[in-house]
């Protein structure tokens, strides 16, 4: 996923179970700094209420 998947989801204004799963799979290959940046951006976006969060479990 990385930032491209995050950007795709924000353009679609939707965060799905598939997006969350993809992010979890990608996080393991990132450096700590990359993980921190992706999670920071995602949480900021969640808090802005600009995404329709459609996950049934953990959001990431």
C-alpha distance matrix in Angstrom:
0.0 3.8 6.4 6.1 4.4 6.7 9.3 9.3 10.0 12.5 14.1 14.6 15.8 14.6 12.4 12.8 12.9 10.4 7.9 9.3 9.2 5.7 5.3 8.6 7.9 5.7 8.3 11.0 10.4 10.5 13.9 15.5 15.6 11.9 11.3 14.2 13.2 9.9 12.0 14.9 13.4 12.1 15.6 17.4 16.0 16.9 20.3 20.9 20.9 19.2 16.7 18.2 16.7 17.3 16.2 19.1 18.3 16.3 13.9 11.5
3.8 0.0 3.7 5.5 5.8 6.5 8.8 10.3 11.2 12.7 14.6 15.9 16.7 16.1 14.0 15.2 15.6 13.6 10.5 11.3 11.9 8.8 6.9 9.8 9.7 6.4 7.6 10.7 9.6 8.3 11.3 12.8 12.3 8.6 8.7 11.4 10.0 7.1 10.0 12.5 11.1 10.9 14.3 15.7 14.9 16.4 19.4 20.0 20.7 19.1 17.2 19.3 17.9 19.2 18.2 21.2 20.1 17.5 15.0 12.2
6.4 3.7 0.0 3.8 5.5 4.9 5.9 8.4 9.7 10.2 12.0 14.0 14.7 14.9 13.5 15.5 16.8 15.0 11.6 12.8 14.3 11.3 9.3 12.7 13.1 10.0 10.7 14.1 13.0 11.1 13.3 14.4 13.0 9.4 10.1 11.8 9.2 6.6 10.0 11.4 9.1 9.6 13.2 13.8 12.7 15.0 17.7 17.7 18.7 16.7 15.4 18.0 17.3 19.1 18.8 22.2 21.3 18.8 15.7 13.6
6.1 5.5 3.8 0.0 3.8 5.4 5.0 6.1 8.6 9.8 10.4 12.3 13.9 14.2 13.5 15.1 16.6 14.3 11.2 13.5 14.6 11.3 10.5 14.2 14.0 11.2 13.0 16.1 14.7 13.6 16.2 17.8 16.5 12.8 13.6 15.5 13.0 10.3 13.3 14.9 12.2 12.2 16.0 16.4 14.6 16.7 19.8 19.4 19.8 17.3 15.8 18.0 17.8 19.1 19.2 22.6 22.3 20.3 17.2 15.4
4.4 5.8 5.5 3.8 0.0 3.8 5.4 5.0 6.2 8.6 9.8 10.6 12.0 11.4 10.2 11.4 12.8 10.5 7.4 10.0 11.2 8.1 7.9 11.6 11.8 9.9 11.9 15.1 14.5 13.9 17.0 18.2 17.6 13.9 13.5 15.7 13.8 10.3 12.5 14.7 12.2 11.0 14.7 15.8 13.6 15.0 18.4 18.4 18.2 15.9 13.7 15.4 14.7 15.7 15.6 19.0 18.8 17.1 14.1 12.6
6.7 6.5 4.9 5.4 3.8 0.0 3.8 5.4 5.1 6.2 8.6 9.9 10.2 10.0 8.7 11.0 12.9 11.6 7.9 9.6 11.9 9.7 8.2 11.9 13.1 11.1 12.0 15.6 15.6 14.2 16.7 17.2 16.2 12.8 12.2 13.5 11.4 8.0 9.8 11.5 8.7 7.4 11.2 12.0 9.9 11.5 14.8 14.7 14.9 12.8 11.0 13.3 12.7 14.4 14.5 18.1 17.8 15.7 12.3 11.2
9.3 8.8 5.9 5.0 5.4 3.8 0.0 3.8 5.4 5.1 6.1 8.5 9.5 10.6 10.6 13.3 15.7 14.3 10.8 13.1 15.4 13.0 11.8 15.6 16.5 14.2 15.3 18.9 18.3 16.7 19.0 19.7 18.1 14.8 15.0 15.9 13.1 10.4 12.6 13.4 10.0 9.7 13.3 13.1 10.6 13.0 15.9 14.9 15.3 12.4 11.3 14.0 14.4 16.4 17.2 20.9 21.0 19.2 15.6 14.9
9.3 10.3 8.4 6.1 5.0 5.4 3.8 0.0 3.8 5.5 5.2 6.3 8.5 9.0 9.6 11.5 14.2 12.3 9.5 12.6 14.5 12.1 12.1 15.9 16.4 14.8 16.6 19.9 19.4 18.6 21.3 22.3 21.1 17.6 17.5 18.9 16.4 13.3 15.2 16.5 13.3 12.1 15.6 15.8 12.9 14.5 17.8 16.8 16.3 13.3 11.4 13.2 13.9 15.0 16.1 19.8 20.5 19.2 15.8 15.4
10.0 11.2 9.7 8.6 6.2 5.1 5.4 3.8 0.0 3.8 5.4 5.0 5.9 5.6 5.9 8.3 11.3 10.3 7.3 10.2 12.7 11.2 11.0 14.5 15.8 14.8 16.1 19.6 19.9 19.0 21.7 22.1 21.2 17.9 17.0 18.1 16.1 12.7 13.7 15.2 12.2 10.1 13.2 13.8 10.5 11.4 14.9 14.3 13.3 10.6 8.1 9.7 10.1 11.4 12.6 16.4 17.2 16.1 12.6 12.8
12.5 12.7 10.2 9.8 8.6 6.2 5.1 5.5 3.8 0.0 3.8 5.3 4.6 6.5 7.6 11.0 14.2 13.8 10.6 12.7 15.8 14.4 13.4 16.9 18.6 17.1 17.8 21.5 21.7 20.2 22.5 22.5 21.1 18.1 17.5 17.9 15.4 12.6 13.5 14.0 10.5 9.1 11.9 11.5 8.0 9.8 12.8 11.4 10.9 7.8 6.5 9.3 10.5 12.8 14.5 18.2 19.0 17.6 13.9 14.4
14.1 14.6 12.0 10.4 9.8 8.6 6.1 5.2 5.4 3.8 0.0 3.8 5.3 7.9 10.2 13.0 16.4 15.4 12.7 15.5 18.1 16.4 16.0 19.7 20.9 19.3 20.6 24.1 23.9 22.6 25.0 25.4 23.8 20.7 20.5 21.1 18.3 15.6 17.0 17.4 13.8 12.8 15.6 14.9 11.4 13.3 16.0 14.1 13.4 9.8 9.0 11.2 13.2 14.9 17.1 20.8 21.9 20.9 17.3 17.8
14.6 15.9 14.0 12.3 10.6 9.9 8.5 6.3 5.0 5.3 3.8 0.0 3.8 5.3 8.3 10.4 14.0 13.3 11.3 14.3 16.8 15.6 15.9 19.3 20.5 19.6 21.1 24.6 24.8 23.9 26.6 26.9 25.8 22.6 21.9 22.7 20.4 17.3 18.2 19.1 15.8 13.9 16.5 16.4 12.7 13.6 16.6 15.0 13.3 10.1 8.2 9.1 11.2 12.2 14.7 18.3 19.9 19.5 16.1 17.2
15.8 16.7 14.7 13.9 12.0 10.2 9.5 8.5 5.9 4.6 5.3 3.8 0.0 3.8 7.0 10.0 13.7 14.0 11.7 13.9 17.0 16.4 16.0 19.2 21.0 20.3 21.1 24.7 25.3 24.2 26.5 26.3 25.2 22.3 21.3 21.5 19.4 16.5 16.7 17.2 14.1 12.0 13.9 13.7 9.9 10.3 13.1 11.5 9.5 6.4 4.5 6.0 8.5 10.5 13.2 16.7 18.3 17.8 14.3 15.9
14.6 16.1 14.9 14.2 11.4 10.0 10.6 9.0 5.6 6.5 7.9 5.3 3.8 0.0 3.8 6.3 10.1 10.7 8.9 11.0 14.0 13.9 14.0 16.8 18.7 18.5 19.5 22.9 23.9 23.2 25.8 25.6 25.0 22.1 20.5 21.2 19.6 16.3 16.1 17.3 14.7 11.9 13.7 14.4 10.9 10.2 13.6 12.9 10.5 8.5 5.1 4.6 6.0 7.1 9.7 13.2 15.0 14.8 11.6 13.5
12.4 14.0 13.5 13.5 10.2 8.7 10.6 9.6 5.9 7.6 10.2 8.3 7.0 3.8 0.0 3.8 7.1 8.1 6.0 7.3 10.6 11.0 10.7 13.2 15.4 15.6 16.3 19.6 20.9 20.4 23.1 22.7 22.5 19.7 17.7 18.6 17.5 14.1 13.5 15.3 13.3 9.9 11.7 13.4 10.4 9.2 12.9 13.3 11.3 10.1 6.4 6.1 4.7 5.8 6.9 10.7 11.8 11.2 8.0 9.7
12.8 15.2 15.5 15.1 11.4 11.0 13.3 11.5 8.3 11.0 13.0 10.4 10.0 6.3 3.8 0.0 3.8 5.2 5.1 6.4 8.7 9.8 10.7 12.5 14.4 15.4 16.5 19.4 21.0 21.1 24.1 24.0 24.3 21.4 19.1 20.5 19.9 16.3 15.6 17.9 16.3 12.8 14.5 16.7 14.0 12.4 16.0 16.8 14.5 13.7 9.9 8.4 6.4 4.9 5.1 8.5 10.0 10.4 8.2 9.8
12.9 15.6 16.8 16.6 12.8 12.9 15.7 14.2 11.3 14.2 16.4 14.0 13.7 10.1 7.1 3.8 0.0 3.8 5.4 5.1 6.1 8.5 9.8 10.6 12.4 14.2 15.3 17.6 19.6 20.3 23.3 23.2 24.2 21.4 18.8 20.5 20.6 16.9 15.9 18.8 17.9 14.3 15.7 18.5 16.3 14.4 18.0 19.4 17.3 16.9 13.2 11.7 8.9 6.8 4.7 6.8 7.7 8.5 7.5 8.6
10.4 13.6 15.0 14.3 10.5 11.6 14.3 12.3 10.3 13.8 15.4 13.3 14.0 10.7 8.1 5.2 3.8 0.0 3.8 5.4 5.1 6.0 8.5 9.9 10.6 12.2 14.2 16.4 17.8 18.7 22.1 22.6 23.5 20.4 18.2 20.4 20.2 16.4 16.2 19.4 18.1 14.9 17.1 19.6 17.3 16.2 19.9 21.0 19.2 18.2 14.5 13.5 11.4 9.7 8.4 10.6 11.2 11.4 10.0 9.9
7.9 10.5 11.6 11.2 7.4 7.9 10.8 9.5 7.3 10.6 12.7 11.3 11.7 8.9 6.0 5.1 5.4 3.8 0.0 3.8 5.5 5.1 6.1 8.7 10.0 10.5 12.1 15.0 16.2 16.4 19.6 20.0 20.4 17.3 15.2 17.2 16.7 12.9 12.9 15.9 14.4 11.3 13.9 16.2 14.0 13.3 17.1 18.0 16.7 15.5 12.0 12.0 10.1 9.7 8.7 11.8 11.9 11.0 8.6 8.1
9.3 11.3 12.8 13.5 10.0 9.6 13.1 12.6 10.2 12.7 15.5 14.3 13.9 11.0 7.3 6.4 5.1 5.4 3.8 0.0 3.8 5.4 5.1 6.2 8.7 9.9 10.5 13.2 15.2 15.4 18.3 18.2 19.1 16.4 13.7 15.5 15.8 12.2 11.3 14.5 13.9 10.6 12.4 15.5 13.9 12.6 16.2 17.8 16.7 16.3 13.0 12.9 10.0 9.8 7.6 10.1 9.1 7.6 5.6 4.6
9.2 11.9 14.3 14.6 11.2 11.9 15.4 14.5 12.7 15.8 18.1 16.8 17.0 14.0 10.6 8.7 6.1 5.1 5.5 3.8 0.0 3.8 5.4 5.1 6.3 8.7 10.0 11.8 13.8 15.0 18.2 18.6 20.0 17.3 14.6 17.1 17.7 14.2 13.7 17.3 16.9 13.9 15.9 19.0 17.6 16.4 19.9 21.6 20.5 20.0 16.6 16.3 13.4 12.5 9.9 11.5 10.3 9.3 8.7 6.9
5.7 8.8 11.3 11.3 8.1 9.7 13.0 12.1 11.2 14.4 16.4 15.6 16.4 13.9 11.0 9.8 8.5 6.0 5.1 5.4 3.8 0.0 3.8 5.5 5.2 6.2 8.7 10.8 11.8 12.9 16.4 17.4 18.5 15.3 13.3 16.2 16.2 12.6 13.2 16.7 15.8 13.4 16.1 18.7 17.2 16.9 20.5 21.8 21.0 19.9 16.7 17.0 14.7 14.3 12.4 14.7 13.8 12.4 10.9 8.7
5.3 6.9 9.3 10.5 7.9 8.2 11.8 12.1 11.0 13.4 16.0 15.9 16.0 14.0 10.7 10.7 9.8 8.5 6.1 5.1 5.4 3.8 0.0 3.8 5.4 5.0 6.0 9.0 10.4 10.5 13.7 14.2 15.1 12.1 9.8 12.5 12.6 9.1 9.5 13.0 12.6 10.3 12.9 15.7 14.7 14.6 17.9 19.4 19.2 18.4 15.6 16.5 14.1 14.6 12.6 15.1 13.6 11.3 9.4 6.4
8.6 9.8 12.7 14.2 11.6 11.9 15.6 15.9 14.5 16.9 19.7 19.3 19.2 16.8 13.2 12.5 10.6 9.9 8.7 6.2 5.1 5.5 3.8 0.0 3.8 5.5 5.3 7.1 9.7 10.5 13.5 13.6 15.4 13.0 10.1 12.9 14.1 11.1 10.6 14.4 14.9 12.6 14.4 17.6 17.2 16.4 19.5 21.6 21.4 21.1 18.2 18.8 15.8 15.9 13.2 14.8 12.6 10.1 9.5 6.1
7.9 9.7 13.1 14.0 11.8 13.1 16.5 16.4 15.8 18.6 20.9 20.5 21.0 18.7 15.4 14.4 12.4 10.6 10.0 8.7 6.3 5.2 5.4 3.8 0.0 3.8 5.7 6.2 7.8 9.9 13.3 14.4 16.4 13.7 11.6 15.0 15.9 13.0 13.4 17.1 17.3 15.4 17.7 20.6 20.0 19.7 22.9 24.7 24.4 23.7 20.8 21.3 18.7 18.4 15.8 17.4 15.5 13.6 13.0 9.7
5.7 6.4 10.0 11.2 9.9 11.1 14.2 14.8 14.8 17.1 19.3 19.6 20.3 18.5 15.6 15.4 14.2 12.2 10.5 9.9 8.7 6.2 5.0 5.5 3.8 0.0 3.8 5.5 5.7 6.9 10.5 12.1 13.5 10.5 9.1 12.7 13.1 10.4 11.7 15.2 15.1 13.9 16.5 19.1 18.6 19.0 22.0 23.5 23.8 22.8 20.3 21.4 19.1 19.5 17.4 19.6 17.8 15.4 14.1 10.6
8.3 7.6 10.7 13.0 11.9 12.0 15.3 16.6 16.1 17.8 20.6 21.1 21.1 19.5 16.3 16.5 15.3 14.2 12.1 10.5 10.0 8.7 6.0 5.3 5.7 3.8 0.0 3.8 5.4 5.3 8.2 8.9 10.7 8.3 6.0 9.5 10.8 8.7 9.2 12.8 13.6 12.6 14.7 17.4 17.6 17.8 20.5 22.4 23.0 22.5 20.3 21.7 19.2 20.0 17.7 19.7 17.3 14.4 13.2 9.5
11.0 10.7 14.1 16.1 15.1 15.6 18.9 19.9 19.6 21.5 24.1 24.6 24.7 22.9 19.6 19.4 17.6 16.4 15.0 13.2 11.8 10.8 9.0 7.1 6.2 5.5 3.8 0.0 3.8 5.6 8.1 9.3 12.1 10.4 8.4 11.9 13.7 12.2 12.6 16.0 17.2 16.3 18.1 20.9 21.3 21.4 24.0 26.1 26.7 26.3 23.9 25.1 22.4 22.9 20.2 21.7 19.1 16.3 16.0 12.2
10.4 9.6 13.0 14.7 14.5 15.6 18.3 19.4 19.9 21.7 23.9 24.8 25.3 23.9 20.9 21.0 19.6 17.8 16.2 15.2 13.8 11.8 10.4 9.7 7.8 5.7 5.4 3.8 0.0 3.8 6.8 9.4 11.5 9.4 9.0 12.6 13.7 12.4 13.9 17.0 17.7 17.4 19.7 22.0 22.3 23.0 25.6 27.3 28.1 27.3 25.1 26.6 24.3 24.9 22.6 24.4 22.2 19.4 18.5 14.8
10.5 8.3 11.1 13.6 13.9 14.2 16.7 18.6 19.0 20.2 22.6 23.9 24.2 23.2 20.4 21.1 20.3 18.7 16.4 15.4 15.0 12.9 10.5 10.5 9.9 6.9 5.3 5.6 3.8 0.0 3.7 6.4 7.8 5.7 5.8 9.3 10.3 9.6 11.4 14.0 14.8 15.2 17.4 19.3 20.0 21.1 23.4 24.9 26.2 25.4 23.7 25.6 23.5 24.7 22.7 24.8 22.5 19.4 18.1 14.4
13.9 11.3 13.3 16.2 17.0 16.7 19.0 21.3 21.7 22.5 25.0 26.6 26.5 25.8 23.1 24.1 23.3 22.1 19.6 18.3 18.2 16.4 13.7 13.5 13.3 10.5 8.2 8.1 6.8 3.7 0.0 3.8 5.4 5.1 6.2 8.6 10.0 10.7 12.2 14.1 15.5 16.5 18.2 19.9 21.2 22.4 24.2 25.9 27.6 27.0 25.7 27.9 25.8 27.3 25.3 27.4 24.8 21.5 20.2 16.6
15.5 12.8 14.4 17.8 18.2 17.2 19.7 22.3 22.1 22.5 25.4 26.9 26.3 25.6 22.7 24.0 23.2 22.6 20.0 18.2 18.6 17.4 14.2 13.6 14.4 12.1 8.9 9.3 9.4 6.4 3.8 0.0 3.8 5.5 5.1 6.1 8.7 10.0 10.5 12.0 14.3 15.3 16.3 18.0 19.9 20.8 22.2 24.2 26.1 26.0 24.9 27.1 24.8 26.6 24.5 26.4 23.7 20.1 19.0 15.6
15.6 12.3 13.0 16.5 17.6 16.2 18.1 21.1 21.2 21.1 23.8 25.8 25.2 25.0 22.5 24.3 24.2 23.5 20.4 19.1 20.0 18.5 15.1 15.4 16.4 13.5 10.7 12.1 11.5 7.8 5.4 3.8 0.0 3.8 5.5 5.1 6.2 8.7 10.0 10.4 12.3 14.2 15.3 16.4 18.3 19.9 21.0 22.6 24.8 24.5 23.9 26.5 24.7 26.9 25.2 27.6 25.1 21.5 19.8 16.7
11.9 8.6 9.4 12.8 13.9 12.8 14.8 17.6 17.9 18.1 20.7 22.6 22.3 22.1 19.7 21.4 21.4 20.4 17.3 16.4 17.3 15.3 12.1 13.0 13.7 10.5 8.3 10.4 9.4 5.7 5.1 5.5 3.8 0.0 3.8 5.4 5.2 6.2 8.6 9.8 10.7 12.3 14.2 15.4 16.6 18.3 20.0 21.3 23.2 22.5 21.5 24.1 22.4 24.4 22.9 25.5 23.3 19.9 17.9 14.8
11.3 8.7 10.1 13.6 13.5 12.2 15.0 17.5 17.0 17.5 20.5 21.9 21.3 20.5 17.7 19.1 18.8 18.2 15.2 13.7 14.6 13.3 9.8 10.1 11.6 9.1 6.0 8.4 9.0 5.8 6.2 5.1 5.5 3.8 0.0 3.8 5.5 5.3 6.1 8.4 10.0 10.5 12.1 14.0 15.3 16.3 18.1 19.9 21.5 21.2 19.9 22.1 20.0 21.8 20.0 22.3 19.9 16.4 14.7 11.4
14.2 11.4 11.8 15.5 15.7 13.5 15.9 18.9 18.1 17.9 21.1 22.7 21.5 21.2 18.6 20.5 20.5 20.4 17.2 15.5 17.1 16.2 12.5 12.9 15.0 12.7 9.5 11.9 12.6 9.3 8.6 6.1 5.1 5.4 3.8 0.0 3.8 5.6 5.3 5.9 8.6 9.9 10.5 12.0 14.1 15.2 16.2 18.2 20.3 20.4 19.7 22.2 20.2 22.5 20.9 23.2 20.8 17.1 15.3 12.6
13.2 10.0 9.2 13.0 13.8 11.4 13.1 16.4 16.1 15.4 18.3 20.4 19.4 19.6 17.5 19.9 20.6 20.2 16.7 15.8 17.7 16.2 12.6 14.1 15.9 13.1 10.8 13.7 13.7 10.3 10.0 8.7 6.2 5.2 5.5 3.8 0.0 3.8 5.5 5.0 6.1 8.5 10.0 10.5 12.2 14.2 15.3 16.5 18.8 18.4 18.0 20.9 19.5 22.1 21.1 23.9 22.0 18.5 16.0 13.6
9.9 7.1 6.6 10.3 10.3 8.0 10.4 13.3 12.7 12.6 15.6 17.3 16.5 16.3 14.1 16.3 16.9 16.4 12.9 12.2 14.2 12.6 9.1 11.1 13.0 10.4 8.7 12.2 12.4 9.6 10.7 10.0 8.7 6.2 5.3 5.6 3.8 0.0 3.8 5.5 5.3 6.1 8.6 9.9 10.6 12.2 14.3 15.5 17.1 16.4 15.4 18.0 16.5 18.8 17.8 20.7 19.0 15.7 13.0 10.6
12.0 10.0 10.0 13.3 12.5 9.8 12.6 15.2 13.7 13.5 17.0 18.2 16.7 16.1 13.5 15.6 15.9 16.2 12.9 11.3 13.7 13.2 9.5 10.6 13.4 11.7 9.2 12.6 13.9 11.4 12.2 10.5 10.0 8.6 6.1 5.3 5.5 3.8 0.0 3.8 5.4 5.0 6.0 8.4 9.7 10.3 12.1 14.1 15.6 15.7 14.6 16.9 14.9 17.3 16.0 18.6 16.5 13.0 10.6 8.5
14.9 12.5 11.4 14.9 14.7 11.5 13.4 16.5 15.2 14.0 17.4 19.1 17.2 17.3 15.3 17.9 18.8 19.4 15.9 14.5 17.3 16.7 13.0 14.4 17.1 15.2 12.8 16.0 17.0 14.0 14.1 12.0 10.4 9.8 8.4 5.9 5.0 5.5 3.8 0.0 3.8 5.5 5.3 6.1 8.6 9.9 10.6 12.3 14.7 15.0 14.8 17.6 16.1 19.1 18.3 21.0 19.1 15.7 13.1 11.8
13.4 11.1 9.1 12.2 12.2 8.7 10.0 13.3 12.2 10.5 13.8 15.8 14.1 14.7 13.3 16.3 17.9 18.1 14.4 13.9 16.9 15.8 12.6 14.9 17.3 15.1 13.6 17.2 17.7 14.8 15.5 14.3 12.3 10.7 10.0 8.6 6.1 5.3 5.4 3.8 0.0 3.8 5.6 5.1 6.1 8.6 9.9 10.6 12.8 12.3 12.3 15.5 14.7 17.8 17.6 20.7 19.5 16.4 13.2 12.3
12.1 10.9 9.6 12.2 11.0 7.4 9.7 12.1 10.1 9.1 12.8 13.9 12.0 11.9 9.9 12.8 14.3 14.9 11.3 10.6 13.9 13.4 10.3 12.6 15.4 13.9 12.6 16.3 17.4 15.2 16.5 15.3 14.2 12.3 10.5 9.9 8.5 6.1 5.0 5.5 3.8 0.0 3.8 5.4 5.1 6.1 8.6 9.9 11.1 10.8 9.8 12.5 11.2 14.1 13.8 16.9 15.9 13.0 9.6 9.1
15.6 14.3 13.2 16.0 14.7 11.2 13.3 15.6 13.2 11.9 15.6 16.5 13.9 13.7 11.7 14.5 15.7 17.1 13.9 12.4 15.9 16.1 12.9 14.4 17.7 16.5 14.7 18.1 19.7 17.4 18.2 16.3 15.3 14.2 12.1 10.5 10.0 8.6 6.0 5.3 5.6 3.8 0.0 3.8 5.3 4.9 6.1 8.6 10.1 11.1 10.6 13.0 11.4 14.7 14.2 16.8 15.5 12.5 9.6 9.8
17.4 15.7 13.8 16.4 15.8 12.0 13.1 15.8 13.8 11.5 14.9 16.4 13.7 14.4 13.4 16.7 18.5 19.6 16.2 15.5 19.0 18.7 15.7 17.6 20.6 19.1 17.4 20.9 22.0 19.3 19.9 18.0 16.4 15.4 14.0 12.0 10.5 9.9 8.4 6.1 5.1 5.4 3.8 0.0 3.8 5.5 5.2 6.3 9.0 9.7 10.6 13.7 13.1 16.7 16.9 19.8 18.8 16.1 13.0 13.4
16.0 14.9 12.7 14.6 13.6 9.9 10.6 12.9 10.5 8.0 11.4 12.7 9.9 10.9 10.4 14.0 16.3 17.3 14.0 13.9 17.6 17.2 14.7 17.2 20.0 18.6 17.6 21.3 22.3 20.0 21.2 19.9 18.3 16.6 15.3 14.1 12.2 10.6 9.7 8.6 6.1 5.1 5.3 3.8 0.0 3.8 5.4 5.1 6.7 6.4 7.0 10.4 10.4 14.0 14.8 18.1 17.8 15.6 12.0 12.9
16.9 16.4 15.0 16.7 15.0 11.5 13.0 14.5 11.4 9.8 13.3 13.6 10.3 10.2 9.2 12.4 14.4 16.2 13.3 12.6 16.4 16.9 14.6 16.4 19.7 19.0 17.8 21.4 23.0 21.1 22.4 20.8 19.9 18.3 16.3 15.2 14.2 12.2 10.3 9.9 8.6 6.1 4.9 5.5 3.8 0.0 3.8 5.5 5.5 6.8 6.3 8.6 7.8 11.4 12.1 15.0 14.7 12.7 9.5 11.3
20.3 19.4 17.7 19.8 18.4 14.8 15.9 17.8 14.9 12.8 16.0 16.6 13.1 13.6 12.9 16.0 18.0 19.9 17.1 16.2 19.9 20.5 17.9 19.5 22.9 22.0 20.5 24.0 25.6 23.4 24.2 22.2 21.0 20.0 18.1 16.2 15.3 14.3 12.1 10.6 9.9 8.6 6.1 5.2 5.4 3.8 0.0 3.8 5.4 8.0 9.0 11.2 10.8 14.5 15.2 17.7 17.2 15.2 12.4 14.2
20.9 20.0 17.7 19.4 18.4 14.7 14.9 16.8 14.3 11.4 14.1 15.0 11.5 12.9 13.3 16.8 19.4 21.0 18.0 17.8 21.6 21.8 19.4 21.6 24.7 23.5 22.4 26.1 27.3 24.9 25.9 24.2 22.6 21.3 19.9 18.2 16.5 15.5 14.1 12.3 10.6 9.9 8.6 6.3 5.1 5.5 3.8 0.0 3.8 5.5 7.9 10.7 11.6 15.4 16.8 19.7 19.8 18.0 14.9 16.7
20.9 20.7 18.7 19.8 18.2 14.9 15.3 16.3 13.3 10.9 13.4 13.3 9.5 10.5 11.3 14.5 17.3 19.2 16.7 16.7 20.5 21.0 19.2 21.4 24.4 23.8 23.0 26.7 28.1 26.2 27.6 26.1 24.8 23.2 21.5 20.3 18.8 17.1 15.6 14.7 12.8 11.1 10.1 9.0 6.7 5.5 5.4 3.8 0.0 3.8 5.5 7.5 8.8 12.4 14.4 17.1 17.9 16.8 13.7 16.2
19.2 19.1 16.7 17.3 15.9 12.8 12.4 13.3 10.6 7.8 9.8 10.1 6.4 8.5 10.1 13.7 16.9 18.2 15.5 16.3 20.0 19.9 18.4 21.1 23.7 22.8 22.5 26.3 27.3 25.4 27.0 26.0 24.5 22.5 21.2 20.4 18.4 16.4 15.7 15.0 12.3 10.8 11.1 9.7 6.4 6.8 8.0 5.5 3.8 0.0 3.8 6.8 9.1 12.5 14.9 18.1 19.1 18.0 14.6 16.6
16.7 17.2 15.4 15.8 13.7 11.0 11.3 11.4 8.1 6.5 9.0 8.2 4.5 5.1 6.4 9.9 13.2 14.5 12.0 13.0 16.6 16.7 15.6 18.2 20.8 20.3 20.3 23.9 25.1 23.7 25.7 24.9 23.9 21.5 19.9 19.7 18.0 15.4 14.6 14.8 12.3 9.8 10.6 10.6 7.0 6.3 9.0 7.9 5.5 3.8 0.0 3.8 5.7 8.9 11.3 14.7 15.9 15.1 11.6 13.8
18.2 19.3 18.0 18.0 15.4 13.3 14.0 13.2 9.7 9.3 11.2 9.1 6.0 4.6 6.1 8.4 11.7 13.5 12.0 12.9 16.3 17.0 16.5 18.8 21.3 21.4 21.7 25.1 26.6 25.6 27.9 27.1 26.5 24.1 22.1 22.2 20.9 18.0 16.9 17.6 15.5 12.5 13.0 13.7 10.4 8.6 11.2 10.7 7.5 6.8 3.8 0.0 3.8 6.1 9.2 12.3 14.2 14.3 11.4 14.2
16.7 17.9 17.3 17.8 14.7 12.7 14.4 13.9 10.1 10.5 13.2 11.2 8.5 6.0 4.7 6.4 8.9 11.4 10.1 10.0 13.4 14.7 14.1 15.8 18.7 19.1 19.2 22.4 24.3 23.5 25.8 24.8 24.7 22.4 20.0 20.2 19.5 16.5 14.9 16.1 14.7 11.2 11.4 13.1 10.4 7.8 10.8 11.6 8.8 9.1 5.7 3.8 0.0 3.8 5.8 9.0 10.5 10.5 7.8 10.9
17.3 19.2 19.1 19.1 15.7 14.4 16.4 15.0 11.4 12.8 14.9 12.2 10.5 7.1 5.8 4.9 6.8 9.7 9.7 9.8 12.5 14.3 14.6 15.9 18.4 19.5 20.0 22.9 24.9 24.7 27.3 26.6 26.9 24.4 21.8 22.5 22.1 18.8 17.3 19.1 17.8 14.1 14.7 16.7 14.0 11.4 14.5 15.4 12.4 12.5 8.9 6.1 3.8 0.0 3.8 6.6 9.1 10.3 8.6 11.7
16.2 18.2 18.8 19.2 15.6 14.5 17.2 16.1 12.6 14.5 17.1 14.7 13.2 9.7 6.9 5.1 4.7 8.4 8.7 7.6 9.9 12.4 12.6 13.2 15.8 17.4 17.7 20.2 22.6 22.7 25.3 24.5 25.2 22.9 20.0 20.9 21.1 17.8 16.0 18.3 17.6 13.8 14.2 16.9 14.8 12.1 15.2 16.8 14.4 14.9 11.3 9.2 5.8 3.8 0.0 3.8 5.5 6.9 6.0 9.0
19.1 21.2 22.2 22.6 19.0 18.1 20.9 19.8 16.4 18.2 20.8 18.3 16.7 13.2 10.7 8.5 6.8 10.6 11.8 10.1 11.5 14.7 15.1 14.8 17.4 19.6 19.7 21.7 24.4 24.8 27.4 26.4 27.6 25.5 22.3 23.2 23.9 20.7 18.6 21.0 20.7 16.9 16.8 19.8 18.1 15.0 17.7 19.7 17.1 18.1 14.7 12.3 9.0 6.6 3.8 0.0 3.8 7.0 8.0 10.9
18.3 20.1 21.3 22.3 18.8 17.8 21.0 20.5 17.2 19.0 21.9 19.9 18.3 15.0 11.8 10.0 7.7 11.2 11.9 9.1 10.3 13.8 13.6 12.6 15.5 17.8 17.3 19.1 22.2 22.5 24.8 23.7 25.1 23.3 19.9 20.8 22.0 19.0 16.5 19.1 19.5 15.9 15.5 18.8 17.8 14.7 17.2 19.8 17.9 19.1 15.9 14.2 10.5 9.1 5.5 3.8 0.0 3.8 6.3 8.6
16.3 17.5 18.8 20.3 17.1 15.7 19.2 19.2 16.1 17.6 20.9 19.5 17.8 14.8 11.2 10.4 8.5 11.4 11.0 7.6 9.3 12.4 11.3 10.1 13.6 15.4 14.4 16.3 19.4 19.4 21.5 20.1 21.5 19.9 16.4 17.1 18.5 15.7 13.0 15.7 16.4 13.0 12.5 16.1 15.6 12.7 15.2 18.0 16.8 18.0 15.1 14.3 10.5 10.3 6.9 7.0 3.8 0.0 3.8 5.4
13.9 15.0 15.7 17.2 14.1 12.3 15.6 15.8 12.6 13.9 17.3 16.1 14.3 11.6 8.0 8.2 7.5 10.0 8.6 5.6 8.7 10.9 9.4 9.5 13.0 14.1 13.2 16.0 18.5 18.1 20.2 19.0 19.8 17.9 14.7 15.3 16.0 13.0 10.6 13.1 13.2 9.6 9.6 13.0 12.0 9.5 12.4 14.9 13.7 14.6 11.6 11.4 7.8 8.6 6.0 8.0 6.3 3.8 0.0 3.8
11.5 12.2 13.6 15.4 12.6 11.2 14.9 15.4 12.8 14.4 17.8 17.2 15.9 13.5 9.7 9.8 8.6 9.9 8.1 4.6 6.9 8.7 6.4 6.1 9.7 10.6 9.5 12.2 14.8 14.4 16.6 15.6 16.7 14.8 11.4 12.6 13.6 10.6 8.5 11.8 12.3 9.1 9.8 13.4 12.9 11.3 14.2 16.7 16.2 16.6 13.8 14.2 10.9 11.7 9.0 10.9 8.6 5.4 3.8 0.0
